[in-house]
Amino acid sequence: MTPQSLMLNFLGLYVFGRDIAVYSGSVIDVFARVDVSEEAVRSTLARMTTRGLLTKHRNGRKVYFGLTPRASDVLQDGERRIWQTGALNNDWDGTWTLIGFSLPESRRSERHDLRSQLLWAGFGPVQNGLWIAPGSREVAGMIEDLGLTQHVTVFTAQHAKPTEAADLAHRAFDTAAIAARYQDFLARWGGPAPLKALPDDLARQLVLHSDWLELVRQDPHLPAELLDAGWPAIEAEQLFQSLARQYAETATPLADATIESITIA
């Protein structure tokens, strides 16, 4: 995990939805629990401020950081993926969103950016220049932001014989790798006392949420009917939710004692 991914989860847990800014020294204290240095924390806060994700506030000699609307949008998306989308797609209507594109070698950088955004949005490549995702996906804003409206074609469709839906899913997405990531999560967090080396449940809560959000953001949310029996995401999600509830109780007093904040308008 990078310091920025940990920072986003920290902000999601203890700043998002509240009109507050947190003292940088408090953040340093929390991150020391997960072996992130003061230098790395300060660098991450500065970089996120420069990128328009954080606002800086001074109160005496202390510096506090709050969220920008852009950061709130990012955190709201993370919250939706964690608590609303779920690990299984049980509502698939049989349609696919298809994106076709063709960019010359001279626009390699833009092609790379598009592919990265498609992966982030849950698409997988069927063949060169054709990517798919199950269901209806809103991608107009993403394509416009990349400036590629004239080079991309978007449509929804249903597969037809001889193409099978399960074959499409396995061709476009590395389902074995997705399953392996869930199995790794189960192995890491499934014991009677997970991550004993960490000092307390505030540290474990931060790492748990960071691990899970990274996992679900890499999951294209494929329809359950196209996946193998015993898909490990089901058990992994149950484990995450159980631990998240546990740590919400045990970590909150630690956070209250550690995190200093001020109210902002």
GROMACS elastic network, one bead per residue, 0.5 to 0.9 nm:
[ bonds ]
;  ai    aj funct       b0    kb
    1     4     6  0.81797   500
    1     5     6  0.63219   500
    1     6     6  0.68237   500
    1   207     6  0.86223   500
    1   210     6  0.75088   500
    1   211     6  0.78026   500
    1   214     6  0.85516   500
    2     5     6  0.53048   500
    2     6     6  0.64356   500
    2     7     6  0.85685   500
    3     6     6  0.51129   500
    3     7     6  0.59659   500
    3     8     6  0.86636   500
    3    31     6  0.86926   500
    3    36     6  0.70923   500
    3    40     6  0.69482   500
    3    41     6  0.69609   500
    3    44     6  0.66981   500
    4     8     6  0.61342   500
    4     9     6  0.86305   500
    4    41     6  0.85740   500
    4    44     6  0.61035   500
    4    45     6  0.84143   500
    4    48     6  0.81530   500
    5     8     6  0.52176   500
    5     9     6  0.64378   500
    5    10     6  0.86821   500
    5   210     6  0.66539   500
    5   214     6  0.82347   500
    6     9     6  0.52135   500
    6    10     6  0.61388   500
    6    11     6  0.86353   500
    6    31     6  0.84652   500
    6   206     6  0.69631   500
    6   207     6  0.72616   500
    6   209     6  0.85834   500
    6   210     6  0.59064   500
    7    11     6  0.60884   500
    7    12     6  0.84395   500
    7    27     6  0.87152   500
    7    31     6  0.86267   500
    7    41     6  0.83219   500
    7    44     6  0.78933   500
    7    45     6  0.83438   500
    7   206     6  0.89839   500
    7   210     6  0.89864   500
    8    11     6  0.51163   500
    8    12     6  0.60530   500
    8    13     6  0.86276   500
    8    71     6  0.85792   500
    8    74     6  0.86266   500
    8    75     6  0.71795   500
    8   210     6  0.83625   500
    9    13     6  0.61193   500
    9    14     6  0.85924   500
    9    75     6  0.80107   500
    9    78     6  0.86448   500
    9   206     6  0.66602   500
    9   207     6  0.85378   500
    9   209     6  0.64819   500
    9   210     6  0.58750   500
    9   213     6  0.82748   500
   10    13     6  0.51762   500
   10    14     6  0.60879   500
   10    15     6  0.76728   500
   10    27     6  0.86160   500
   10    30     6  0.89392   500
   10   206     6  0.63217   500
   10   209     6  0.87065   500
   10   210     6  0.86055   500
   11    14     6  0.53298   500
   11    16     6  0.59636   500
   11    66     6  0.88102   500
   11    67     6  0.81837   500
   11    75     6  0.79663   500
   12    15     6  0.59626   500
   12    17     6  0.82938   500
   12    72     6  0.84874   500
   12    75     6  0.57845   500
   12    76     6  0.81743   500
   12    78     6  0.81834   500
   12    79     6  0.77559   500
   13    16     6  0.67036   500
   13   206     6  0.81784   500
   13   209     6  0.87323   500
   14    17     6  0.85500   500
   14    18     6  0.81079   500
   14    22     6  0.88696   500
   14   255     6  0.82330   500
   14   259     6  0.86909   500
   15    18     6  0.56524   500
   15    19     6  0.76958   500
   15    20     6  0.64923   500
   15    21     6  0.71496   500
   15    22     6  0.75460   500
   15    66     6  0.74607   500
   15    67     6  0.75996   500
   16    19     6  0.81423   500
   16    20     6  0.86177   500
   16    66     6  0.89598   500
   16    67     6  0.73967   500
   16    71     6  0.88088   500
   16    72     6  0.65567   500
   16    75     6  0.71038   500
   16    76     6  0.82095   500
   17    20     6  0.87751   500
   17    72     6  0.80193   500
   18    21     6  0.86691   500
   18   263     6  0.85374   500
   19    66     6  0.81228   500
   19    67     6  0.87720   500
   19   262     6  0.84823   500
   19   263     6  0.57663   500
   19   264     6  0.54708   500
   19   265     6  0.64553   500
   20    65     6  0.83404   500
   20    66     6  0.62631   500
   20    67     6  0.83594   500
   20   261     6  0.62068   500
   20   262     6  0.54501   500
   20   264     6  0.52387   500
   20   265     6  0.81100   500
   21    55     6  0.83819   500
   21    56     6  0.82397   500
   21    57     6  0.74861   500
   21    64     6  0.54061   500
   21    67     6  0.74608   500
   21   260     6  0.86272   500
   21   261     6  0.54317   500
   21   262     6  0.54695   500
   21   263     6  0.64829   500
   21   264     6  0.66089   500
   22    25     6  0.85572   500
   22    26     6  0.70824   500
   22    27     6  0.73984   500
   22    63     6  0.82752   500
   22    65     6  0.52623   500
   22    66     6  0.65580   500
   22   259     6  0.69203   500
   22   260     6  0.58827   500
   22   262     6  0.66005   500
   23    26     6  0.53321   500
   23    27     6  0.67000   500
   23    28     6  0.89454   500
   23    62     6  0.69058   500
   23    63     6  0.58734   500
   23    65     6  0.65347   500
   23   259     6  0.72499   500
   23   260     6  0.55481   500
   23   261     6  0.56929   500
   23   262     6  0.79224   500
   24    27     6  0.50885   500
   24    28     6  0.63017   500
   24    29     6  0.87329   500
   24    41     6  0.84373   500
   24    42     6  0.77151   500
   24    45     6  0.82712   500
   24    62     6  0.77793   500
   24    63     6  0.60475   500
   24    64     6  0.56451   500
   24    65     6  0.69200   500
   24   260     6  0.86854   500
   25    28     6  0.50054   500
   25    29     6  0.62705   500
   25    30     6  0.87775   500
   25    38     6  0.87990   500
   25    62     6  0.83318   500
   25    63     6  0.82951   500
   25    64     6  0.86487   500
   25   259     6  0.85017   500
   25   260     6  0.83053   500
   26    29     6  0.50474   500
   26    30     6  0.63280   500
   26    31     6  0.86642   500
   26   258     6  0.61257   500
   26   260     6  0.59807   500
   26   261     6  0.85091   500
   27    30     6  0.51503   500
   27    31     6  0.61259   500
   27    32     6  0.85211   500
   27    38     6  0.89675   500
   27    41     6  0.74939   500
   27   258     6  0.86181   500
   27   259     6  0.70883   500
   27   260     6  0.88149   500
   28    31     6  0.51891   500
   28    32     6  0.60605   500
   28    33     6  0.89123   500
   28    36     6  0.81382   500
   28    37     6  0.75783   500
   28    38     6  0.56188   500
   28    39     6  0.89170   500
   28    41     6  0.62114   500
   28    42     6  0.79465   500
   29    32     6  0.52683   500
   29    33     6  0.70034   500
   29    38     6  0.84096   500
   29   258     6  0.73029   500
   29   259     6  0.83389   500
   30    33     6  0.55610   500
   30    34     6  0.75456   500
   30    36     6  0.89772   500
   30   202     6  0.78098   500
   30   203     6  0.72762   500
   30   255     6  0.82176   500
   30   258     6  0.73187   500
   30   259     6  0.79036   500
   31    34     6  0.53303   500
   31    35     6  0.64552   500
   31    36     6  0.52994   500
   31    37     6  0.72973   500
   31    38     6  0.79722   500
   31    41     6  0.74266   500
   31   203     6  0.78399   500
   32    36     6  0.52987   500
   32    37     6  0.62413   500
   32    38     6  0.74188   500
   32   203     6  0.89464   500
   33    36     6  0.75234   500
   33   198     6  0.69336   500
   33   199     6  0.63778   500
   33   200     6  0.78620   500
   33   202     6  0.81812   500
   33   203     6  0.56781   500
   34    37     6  0.89963   500
   34   198     6  0.68176   500
   34   199     6  0.82432   500
   34   203     6  0.59184   500
   34   204     6  0.83156   500
   34   206     6  0.84444   500
   34   207     6  0.78174   500
   36    39     6  0.83752   500
   36    40     6  0.64888   500
   36    41     6  0.69923   500
   37    40     6  0.52032   500
   37    41     6  0.63622   500
   37    42     6  0.87528   500
   38    41     6  0.51024   500
   38    42     6  0.61740   500
   38    43     6  0.84933   500
   39    42     6  0.52572   500
   39    43     6  0.60566   500
   39    44     6  0.85370   500
   40    43     6  0.50715   500
   40    44     6  0.60354   500
   40    45     6  0.85937   500
   41    44     6  0.51150   500
   41    45     6  0.61620   500
   41    46     6  0.85729   500
   42    45     6  0.51683   500
   42    46     6  0.61254   500
   42    47     6  0.85345   500
   43    46     6  0.51536   500
   43    47     6  0.60496   500
   43    48     6  0.85540   500
   44    47     6  0.50885   500
   44    48     6  0.60450   500
   44    49     6  0.84613   500
   45    48     6  0.52292   500
   45    49     6  0.61210   500
   45    50     6  0.86748   500
   45    54     6  0.75526   500
   45    65     6  0.79345   500
   46    49     6  0.50913   500
   46    50     6  0.62407   500
   46    51     6  0.86822   500
   46    54     6  0.85108   500
   47    50     6  0.51045   500
   47    51     6  0.62476   500
   47    52     6  0.88121   500
   47    53     6  0.88190   500
   48    51     6  0.50004   500
   48    52     6  0.63851   500
   48    53     6  0.52381   500
   48    54     6  0.58497   500
   48    55     6  0.88877   500
   49    52     6  0.52322   500
   49    53     6  0.55067   500
   49    55     6  0.60207   500
   49    56     6  0.73137   500
   49    65     6  0.85059   500
   50    53     6  0.75402   500
   50    54     6  0.78746   500
   51    54     6  0.78454   500
   52    55     6  0.74990   500
   52    67     6  0.89965   500
   52    68     6  0.68443   500
   52    69     6  0.89912   500
   52    70     6  0.72053   500
   52    71     6  0.78100   500
   53    66     6  0.86294   500
   53    67     6  0.62617   500
   53    68     6  0.53515   500
   53    69     6  0.77498   500
   53    70     6  0.59752   500
   53    72     6  0.82820   500
   54    65     6  0.61705   500
   54    66     6  0.55130   500
   54    68     6  0.53865   500
   54    69     6  0.89849   500
   54    70     6  0.87141   500
   54    71     6  0.70062   500
   55    64     6  0.82742   500
   55    65     6  0.55329   500
   55    66     6  0.51000   500
   55    67     6  0.60218   500
   55    68     6  0.62406   500
   56    63     6  0.68069   500
   56    64     6  0.58450   500
   56    66     6  0.65867   500
   57    62     6  0.84144   500
   57    63     6  0.57491   500
   57    65     6  0.61062   500
   57    66     6  0.76433   500
   57   264     6  0.87583   500
   58    61     6  0.68459   500
   58    62     6  0.57688   500
   58    64     6  0.60823   500
   58    65     6  0.88034   500
   59    62     6  0.53940   500
   59    63     6  0.65269   500
   59    64     6  0.75729   500
   59   262     6  0.84560   500
   60    63     6  0.81365   500
   64   260     6  0.89410   500
   64   261     6  0.73149   500
   64   262     6  0.76721   500
   65   261     6  0.88447   500
   66   264     6  0.80515   500
   67    70     6  0.78627   500
   67    71     6  0.57360   500
   67    72     6  0.63609   500
   68    71     6  0.51930   500
   68    72     6  0.63138   500
   68    73     6  0.87403   500
   69    73     6  0.62409   500
   69    74     6  0.87732   500
   70    73     6  0.51550   500
   70    74     6  0.64854   500
   70    75     6  0.88049   500
   71    74     6  0.50510   500
   71    75     6  0.61846   500
   71    76     6  0.84679   500
   72    75     6  0.50672   500
   72    76     6  0.59138   500
   72    77     6  0.85181   500
   73    76     6  0.50401   500
   73    77     6  0.62377   500
   73    78     6  0.86902   500
   74    77     6  0.52144   500
   74    78     6  0.64082   500
   74    79     6  0.88103   500
   75    79     6  0.61429   500
   75    80     6  0.85433   500
   76    79     6  0.50155   500
   76    80     6  0.61350   500
   76    81     6  0.86335   500
   77    80     6  0.50714   500
   77    81     6  0.62369   500
   77    82     6  0.86630   500
   78    81     6  0.51428   500
   78    82     6  0.62023   500
   78    83     6  0.86274   500
   78   213     6  0.68722   500
   78   217     6  0.82351   500
   79    82     6  0.51209   500
   79    83     6  0.59412   500
   79    84     6  0.75599   500
   79   213     6  0.86963   500
   80    83     6  0.54573   500
   80    85     6  0.61268   500
   80    86     6  0.86790   500
   81    84     6  0.59251   500
   81    85     6  0.50015   500
   81    86     6  0.67357   500
   81    87     6  0.86196   500
   81   213     6  0.75817   500
   81   216     6  0.68746   500
   81   217     6  0.74195   500
   82    85     6  0.66474   500
   82    86     6  0.65245   500
   82    87     6  0.83372   500
   82   209     6  0.88089   500
   82   212     6  0.77169   500
   82   213     6  0.65090   500
   82   216     6  0.72285   500
   83    86     6  0.63124   500
   83   241     6  0.88695   500
   85    88     6  0.78906   500
   85    89     6  0.79061   500
   85   221     6  0.84602   500
   86    89     6  0.73346   500
   86   216     6  0.85322   500
   86   221     6  0.83889   500
   86   237     6  0.77604   500
   87   216     6  0.71078   500
   87   219     6  0.81512   500
   87   221     6  0.67666   500
   87   233     6  0.58082   500
   87   234     6  0.65683   500
   87   236     6  0.85148   500
   87   237     6  0.63976   500
   88    91     6  0.89908   500
   88   221     6  0.62740   500
   88   222     6  0.71671   500
   88   223     6  0.68415   500
   88   224     6  0.58788   500
   88   233     6  0.72288   500
   88   234     6  0.71606   500
   89    92     6  0.65181   500
   89   221     6  0.58069   500
   89   222     6  0.59642   500
   89   224     6  0.55159   500
   89   225     6  0.85851   500
   90   222     6  0.89515   500
   90   223     6  0.60938   500
   90   224     6  0.57859   500
   90   225     6  0.77669   500
   91   135     6  0.88467   500
   91   223     6  0.74749   500
   91   224     6  0.87241   500
   92    95     6  0.74318   500
   92   134     6  0.72105   500
   92   135     6  0.61134   500
   92   222     6  0.85727   500
   92   223     6  0.58841   500
   92   224     6  0.84055   500
   92   225     6  0.87874   500
   93    96     6  0.88000   500
   93   134     6  0.86602   500
   93   135     6  0.66059   500
   94   134     6  0.76148   500
   94   135     6  0.69426   500
   94   157     6  0.86930   500
   94   158     6  0.63482   500
   94   159     6  0.80744   500
   94   165     6  0.82830   500
   94   223     6  0.89453   500
   95   133     6  0.88819   500
   95   134     6  0.63075   500
   95   135     6  0.50600   500
   95   136     6  0.71247   500
   95   156     6  0.65612   500
   95   157     6  0.55194   500
   95   159     6  0.75465   500
   96   132     6  0.63925   500
   96   133     6  0.56243   500
   96   136     6  0.64961   500
   96   137     6  0.85224   500
   96   155     6  0.84085   500
   96   156     6  0.54694   500
   96   157     6  0.54397   500
   96   158     6  0.60602   500
   96   159     6  0.78511   500
   97   123     6  0.86228   500
   97   131     6  0.83238   500
   97   132     6  0.55722   500
   97   133     6  0.53087   500
   97   134     6  0.62427   500
   97   135     6  0.60737   500
   97   136     6  0.55459   500
   97   137     6  0.61856   500
   97   138     6  0.89496   500
   97   154     6  0.72016   500
   97   155     6  0.58875   500
   97   157     6  0.66360   500
   97   158     6  0.88982   500
   98   123     6  0.86817   500
   98   130     6  0.69228   500
   98   131     6  0.57760   500
   98   133     6  0.67953   500
   98   134     6  0.89090   500
   98   153     6  0.80430   500
   98   154     6  0.57490   500
   98   155     6  0.53966   500
   98   156     6  0.58553   500
   98   157     6  0.73181   500
   99   123     6  0.87872   500
   99   129     6  0.79235   500
   99   130     6  0.57096   500
   99   131     6  0.52096   500
   99   132     6  0.63358   500
   99   133     6  0.88210   500
   99   152     6  0.67836   500
   99   153     6  0.56246   500
   99   155     6  0.67323   500
   99   156     6  0.87829   500
  100   128     6  0.88745   500
  100   129     6  0.54292   500
  100   131     6  0.65182   500
  100   132     6  0.89074   500
  100   151     6  0.84876   500
  100   152     6  0.57480   500
  100   153     6  0.50768   500
  100   154     6  0.65758   500
  100   155     6  0.87549   500
  101   111     6  0.88739   500
  101   128     6  0.88872   500
  101   129     6  0.51410   500
  101   130     6  0.67436   500
  101   131     6  0.87570   500
  101   151     6  0.58289   500
  101   153     6  0.63336   500
  101   154     6  0.89363   500
  102   111     6  0.84726   500
  102   128     6  0.89239   500
  102   129     6  0.60489   500
  102   151     6  0.64162   500
  102   152     6  0.73078   500
  103   106     6  0.79846   500
  103   107     6  0.61547   500
  103   108     6  0.74187   500
  103   110     6  0.80986   500
  103   111     6  0.63942   500
  103   129     6  0.87210   500
  103   151     6  0.70136   500
  104   107     6  0.55449   500
  104   108     6  0.70076   500
  104   111     6  0.85011   500
  105   108     6  0.51443   500
  105   109     6  0.88266   500
  105   111     6  0.86006   500
  106   109     6  0.82082   500
  107   110     6  0.54621   500
  107   111     6  0.63014   500
  107   112     6  0.87616   500
  108   111     6  0.50012   500
  108   112     6  0.61534   500
  108   113     6  0.86803   500
  109   112     6  0.50906   500
  109   113     6  0.62851   500
  109   114     6  0.86871   500
  110   113     6  0.50117   500
  110   114     6  0.61439   500
  110   115     6  0.86271   500
  110   146     6  0.75564   500
  110   147     6  0.88916   500
  110   148     6  0.83108   500
  111   114     6  0.51191   500
  111   115     6  0.62407   500
  111   116     6  0.86259   500
  112   115     6  0.51791   500
  112   116     6  0.61697   500
  112   117     6  0.86535   500
  113   116     6  0.51001   500
  113   117     6  0.62011   500
  113   118     6  0.85973   500
  113   146     6  0.77813   500
  114   117     6  0.51353   500
  114   118     6  0.61140   500
  114   119     6  0.86565   500
  114   142     6  0.87109   500
  114   143     6  0.77717   500
  114   146     6  0.72716   500
  114   148     6  0.85284   500
  115   118     6  0.50014   500
  115   119     6  0.61985   500
  115   120     6  0.85952   500
  115   123     6  0.88295   500
  116   119     6  0.52262   500
  116   120     6  0.62776   500
  116   121     6  0.86944   500
  117   121     6  0.61434   500
  117   122     6  0.87615   500
  117   123     6  0.87670   500
  117   142     6  0.75768   500
  117   143     6  0.89187   500
  118   122     6  0.63544   500
  118   123     6  0.52102   500
  118   124     6  0.74541   500
  118   131     6  0.79506   500
  118   139     6  0.87706   500
  118   142     6  0.89242   500
  119   122     6  0.52185   500
  119   123     6  0.51804   500
  119   124     6  0.64902   500
  119   218     6  0.78763   500
  119   220     6  0.80661   500
  120   123     6  0.74633   500
  120   217     6  0.69486   500
  120   218     6  0.70768   500
  120   219     6  0.89957   500
  120   220     6  0.83837   500
  121   133     6  0.84776   500
  121   137     6  0.82953   500
  121   139     6  0.81746   500
  121   217     6  0.84680   500
  121   220     6  0.75378   500
  122   132     6  0.84339   500
  122   133     6  0.61628   500
  122   134     6  0.85254   500
  122   137     6  0.89879   500
  122   217     6  0.81458   500
  122   218     6  0.75594   500
  122   219     6  0.68801   500
  122   221     6  0.71149   500
  122   222     6  0.87966   500
  123   131     6  0.60088   500
  123   132     6  0.51803   500
  123   134     6  0.81434   500
  123   172     6  0.80376   500
  123   173     6  0.82469   500
  123   220     6  0.65985   500
  124   130     6  0.85721   500
  124   131     6  0.52678   500
  124   132     6  0.54893   500
  124   133     6  0.65310   500
  124   169     6  0.84788   500
  124   171     6  0.84698   500
  124   173     6  0.55406   500
  124   174     6  0.87915   500
  124   220     6  0.80386   500
  125   128     6  0.70709   500
  125   129     6  0.75446   500
  125   130     6  0.59230   500
  125   132     6  0.64138   500
  125   171     6  0.78975   500
  125   173     6  0.74879   500
  126   129     6  0.82490   500
  126   130     6  0.58140   500
  126   131     6  0.55661   500
  126   132     6  0.67836   500
  126   168     6  0.72161   500
  126   169     6  0.88076   500
  126   171     6  0.62426   500
  126   173     6  0.85062   500
  127   130     6  0.54133   500
  127   131     6  0.71800   500
  127   171     6  0.89103   500
  127   172     6  0.80623   500
  128   131     6  0.81619   500
  131   172     6  0.76300   500
  132   168     6  0.88072   500
  132   169     6  0.89377   500
  132   172     6  0.73238   500
  133   136     6  0.78935   500
  133   137     6  0.74266   500
  133   169     6  0.87014   500
  133   172     6  0.87268   500
  133   220     6  0.74379   500
  133   221     6  0.88048   500
  133   222     6  0.80607   500
  134   137     6  0.79744   500
  134   169     6  0.85580   500
  134   220     6  0.83557   500
  134   221     6  0.79843   500
  134   222     6  0.64872   500
  134   223     6  0.72009   500
  135   156     6  0.80678   500
  135   223     6  0.89270   500
  136   156     6  0.69328   500
  137   156     6  0.88776   500
  138   141     6  0.76315   500
  138   142     6  0.84467   500
  139   142     6  0.52880   500
  139   143     6  0.62825   500
  139   144     6  0.86419   500
  139   154     6  0.83049   500
  140   143     6  0.52793   500
  140   144     6  0.60963   500
  140   145     6  0.85654   500
  140   149     6  0.81385   500
  140   154     6  0.85668   500
  141   144     6  0.50984   500
  141   145     6  0.60472   500
  141   146     6  0.86433   500
  142   145     6  0.51700   500
  142   146     6  0.64149   500
  142   147     6  0.88123   500
  143   146     6  0.51501   500
  143   147     6  0.63285   500
  143   148     6  0.56242   500
  143   149     6  0.58608   500
  143   152     6  0.77251   500
  144   148     6  0.61580   500
  144   149     6  0.56961   500
  145   148     6  0.78622   500
  145   149     6  0.89206   500
  146   149     6  0.80399   500
  147   150     6  0.80835   500
  147   151     6  0.88787   500
  148   151     6  0.52561   500
  148   152     6  0.62973   500
  149   152     6  0.56326   500
  149   153     6  0.79818   500
  150   153     6  0.81093   500
  158   165     6  0.89380   500
  159   162     6  0.86694   500
  159   163     6  0.62325   500
  159   164     6  0.69419   500
  159   165     6  0.66424   500
  159   168     6  0.86205   500
  160   163     6  0.55460   500
  160   164     6  0.71870   500
  160   165     6  0.86099   500
  161   164     6  0.66644   500
  163   166     6  0.87852   500
  163   167     6  0.71017   500
  163   168     6  0.73198   500
  164   167     6  0.52170   500
  164   168     6  0.63894   500
  164   169     6  0.88345   500
  165   168     6  0.51035   500
  165   169     6  0.63055   500
  165   170     6  0.87748   500
  165   226     6  0.70511   500
  166   169     6  0.50761   500
  166   170     6  0.62536   500
  166   171     6  0.84930   500
  166   225     6  0.83076   500
  166   227     6  0.75437   500
  167   170     6  0.52271   500
  167   171     6  0.59605   500
  167   172     6  0.85293   500
  167   226     6  0.85917   500
  168   171     6  0.50552   500
  168   172     6  0.60051   500
  168   173     6  0.82481   500
  169   172     6  0.54275   500
  169   173     6  0.57923   500
  169   174     6  0.84549   500
  169   175     6  0.79533   500
  169   222     6  0.74250   500
  169   223     6  0.88616   500
  169   226     6  0.70641   500
  169   227     6  0.84901   500
  170   173     6  0.53047   500
  170   174     6  0.63600   500
  170   175     6  0.61874   500
  170   176     6  0.88036   500
  170   226     6  0.86545   500
  170   227     6  0.88431   500
  171   174     6  0.74234   500
  171   175     6  0.89403   500
  172   175     6  0.89351   500
  173   176     6  0.86802   500
  173   177     6  0.87794   500
  173   178     6  0.84301   500
  173   220     6  0.79946   500
  173   222     6  0.89598   500
  174   177     6  0.54344   500
  174   178     6  0.64232   500
  174   179     6  0.88267   500
  175   179     6  0.60934   500
  175   180     6  0.84774   500
  175   227     6  0.80673   500
  176   179     6  0.51742   500
  176   180     6  0.61220   500
  176   181     6  0.87557   500
  177   181     6  0.62976   500
  177   182     6  0.88633   500
  178   181     6  0.53019   500
  178   182     6  0.66946   500
  178   183     6  0.88640   500
  178   215     6  0.86012   500
  178   218     6  0.78045   500
  178   219     6  0.66291   500
  178   220     6  0.89253   500
  178   233     6  0.89103   500
  179   182     6  0.52470   500
  179   183     6  0.62765   500
  179   184     6  0.87117   500
  179   231     6  0.70141   500
  179   232     6  0.61946   500
  179   233     6  0.72207   500
  180   184     6  0.61091   500
  180   185     6  0.86193   500
  180   232     6  0.84179   500
  181   184     6  0.50372   500
  181   185     6  0.63276   500
  181   186     6  0.87660   500
  181   215     6  0.70553   500
  182   185     6  0.50136   500
  182   186     6  0.63074   500
  182   187     6  0.86887   500
  182   215     6  0.74368   500
  182   231     6  0.89558   500
  182   232     6  0.59002   500
  182   233     6  0.57672   500
  182   235     6  0.86989   500
  182   236     6  0.62016   500
  182   237     6  0.88961   500
  183   186     6  0.50490   500
  183   187     6  0.62194   500
  183   188     6  0.86252   500
  183   232     6  0.63832   500
  183   233     6  0.81528   500
  183   236     6  0.76539   500
  184   187     6  0.50613   500
  184   188     6  0.61157   500
  184   189     6  0.86164   500
  185   188     6  0.51040   500
  185   189     6  0.60492   500
  185   190     6  0.77883   500
  185   211     6  0.76926   500
  185   212     6  0.79164   500
  185   215     6  0.83849   500
  185   236     6  0.68350   500
  186   189     6  0.53779   500
  186   190     6  0.50313   500
  186   191     6  0.84197   500
  186   232     6  0.84323   500
  186   235     6  0.78789   500
  186   236     6  0.58069   500
  186   239     6  0.76152   500
  186   240     6  0.89857   500
  187   190     6  0.55219   500
  187   191     6  0.73683   500
  188   191     6  0.74326   500
  188   194     6  0.68201   500
  188   195     6  0.75440   500
  189   192     6  0.85060   500
  189   193     6  0.81379   500
  189   194     6  0.51188   500
  189   195     6  0.72867   500
  189   208     6  0.81080   500
  189   236     6  0.89856   500
  189   239     6  0.77709   500
  189   240     6  0.82132   500
  189   243     6  0.86402   500
  190   193     6  0.81786   500
  190   194     6  0.67186   500
  190   236     6  0.86758   500
  190   239     6  0.71488   500
  191   194     6  0.54131   500
  191   195     6  0.88053   500
  193   196     6  0.60653   500
  194   197     6  0.86208   500
  194   204     6  0.82883   500
  195   198     6  0.58952   500
  195   204     6  0.70164   500
  196   199     6  0.75184   500
  196   200     6  0.84244   500
  196   204     6  0.87960   500
  197   200     6  0.88414   500
  198   201     6  0.79554   500
  198   203     6  0.63757   500
  198   204     6  0.66542   500
  199   202     6  0.83617   500
  199   203     6  0.67982   500
  199   204     6  0.82090   500
  200   203     6  0.56226   500
  200   204     6  0.65190   500
  200   205     6  0.88028   500
  200   251     6  0.79209   500
  200   254     6  0.85976   500
  201   205     6  0.57661   500
  201   206     6  0.84244   500
  201   247     6  0.61220   500
  201   248     6  0.89788   500
  201   250     6  0.63408   500
  201   251     6  0.52222   500
  201   254     6  0.81491   500
  202   205     6  0.51060   500
  202   206     6  0.63554   500
  202   207     6  0.87899   500
  202   247     6  0.72889   500
  202   248     6  0.87989   500
  202   250     6  0.76259   500
  202   252     6  0.74842   500
  202   253     6  0.89544   500
  202   254     6  0.64406   500
  202   255     6  0.67782   500
  203   206     6  0.52824   500
  203   207     6  0.63470   500
  203   208     6  0.85523   500
  203   251     6  0.81939   500
  204   207     6  0.51960   500
  204   208     6  0.58831   500
  204   209     6  0.85801   500
  204   247     6  0.77324   500
  204   251     6  0.85390   500
  205   208     6  0.50875   500
  205   209     6  0.62312   500
  205   210     6  0.85241   500
  205   243     6  0.81673   500
  205   244     6  0.69394   500
  205   247     6  0.57004   500
  205   248     6  0.76540   500
  205   251     6  0.69667   500
  206   209     6  0.54733   500
  206   210     6  0.61865   500
  206   211     6  0.86206   500
  207   210     6  0.50067   500
  207   211     6  0.59541   500
  207   212     6  0.85191   500
  208   211     6  0.51698   500
  208   212     6  0.61726   500
  208   213     6  0.85868   500
  208   240     6  0.75725   500
  208   243     6  0.80941   500
  208   244     6  0.76276   500
  209   212     6  0.51569   500
  209   213     6  0.59805   500
  209   214     6  0.84096   500
  209   240     6  0.82593   500
  209   244     6  0.76822   500
  210   213     6  0.53481   500
  210   214     6  0.61027   500
  210   215     6  0.85084   500
  211   214     6  0.53528   500
  211   215     6  0.62219   500
  211   216     6  0.89068   500
  212   216     6  0.62173   500
  212   217     6  0.84715   500
  212   237     6  0.85545   500
  212   240     6  0.72588   500
  213   216     6  0.52550   500
  213   217     6  0.59595   500
  213   218     6  0.85749   500
  214   217     6  0.52677   500
  214   218     6  0.64416   500
  214   219     6  0.89198   500
  215   218     6  0.53747   500
  215   219     6  0.65237   500
  216   220     6  0.80220   500
  216   221     6  0.81292   500
  217   220     6  0.76225   500
  218   221     6  0.88773   500
  219   222     6  0.78196   500
  221   224     6  0.84839   500
  222   225     6  0.85215   500
  222   226     6  0.71644   500
  222   227     6  0.75301   500
  223   226     6  0.55968   500
  223   227     6  0.70431   500
  224   227     6  0.53884   500
  224   228     6  0.82436   500
  224   231     6  0.84053   500
  225   228     6  0.80731   500
  225   229     6  0.89567   500
  227   230     6  0.86513   500
  227   231     6  0.67250   500
  228   231     6  0.57666   500
  229   232     6  0.89502   500
  230   233     6  0.86258   500
  230   234     6  0.79937   500
  230   235     6  0.88144   500
  231   234     6  0.64159   500
  231   235     6  0.81309   500
  232   235     6  0.55507   500
  232   236     6  0.61582   500
  232   237     6  0.86182   500
  233   237     6  0.59070   500
  233   238     6  0.85271   500
  234   237     6  0.53672   500
  234   238     6  0.64329   500
  234   239     6  0.87851   500
  235   238     6  0.51718   500
  235   239     6  0.62285   500
  235   240     6  0.86875   500
  236   239     6  0.50869   500
  236   240     6  0.61634   500
  236   241     6  0.86779   500
  237   240     6  0.50398   500
  237   241     6  0.61542   500
  237   242     6  0.85469   500
  238   241     6  0.52770   500
  238   242     6  0.61868   500
  238   243     6  0.86908   500
  239   242     6  0.51992   500
  239   243     6  0.62156   500
  239   244     6  0.84687   500
  240   243     6  0.52598   500
  240   244     6  0.58963   500
  240   245     6  0.85656   500
  241   245     6  0.61698   500
  241   246     6  0.85777   500
  242   245     6  0.53659   500
  242   246     6  0.63326   500
  242   247     6  0.87800   500
  243   247     6  0.60284   500
  243   248     6  0.83902   500
  244   247     6  0.52185   500
  244   248     6  0.59834   500
  244   249     6  0.88180   500
  245   248     6  0.51152   500
  245   249     6  0.67621   500
  246   249     6  0.55826   500
  246   250     6  0.64858   500
  246   251     6  0.84609   500
  247   251     6  0.52563   500
  247   252     6  0.76797   500
  248   251     6  0.56439   500
  248   252     6  0.59105   500
  249   252     6  0.57697   500
  249   253     6  0.77231   500
  250   253     6  0.66095   500
  250   254     6  0.74928   500
  251   254     6  0.52091   500
  251   255     6  0.61347   500
  251   256     6  0.86599   500
  252   255     6  0.50030   500
  252   256     6  0.60840   500
  252   257     6  0.86008   500
  253   256     6  0.50500   500
  253   257     6  0.62545   500
  253   258     6  0.86496   500
  254   257     6  0.51941   500
  254   258     6  0.61714   500
  254   259     6  0.84958   500
  255   258     6  0.50262   500
  255   259     6  0.55887   500
  256   259     6  0.57743   500
  256   260     6  0.78863   500
  257   260     6  0.80504   500
